[in-house]
């Protein structure tokens, strides 16, 4: 029998590199992956909030222009009263639906 056909025992270098590779996998799974997930959630959440704010501003501006041009032509103060009243009403509804801290849990 030749030496090449005999099964080799894993030598020290292979075992050390295998252990190091396993250590890196564990560090990646337990440390880096949660950090990556949190960073993605924060980034996408920030983008969604900014897009929602822009959308609300565009809708309010469009509603104001619609009221100024078609509903209250020449009386733009009435447009401000309607939009302010709608905003106040929405704020009161949201405020009324809030719960104390003890009941949130």
Secondary structure, 3 states (H helix, E strand, C coil): CCCCCCCCCCCHHHHHHHHHHHHHHHHHHHHHHHHHHHHHHHHHHHHHHHHHHHHHHHHHHHHHHHHHHHHCCCCHHHHHHHHHHHHHHHHHHHHHCCCCHHHHC
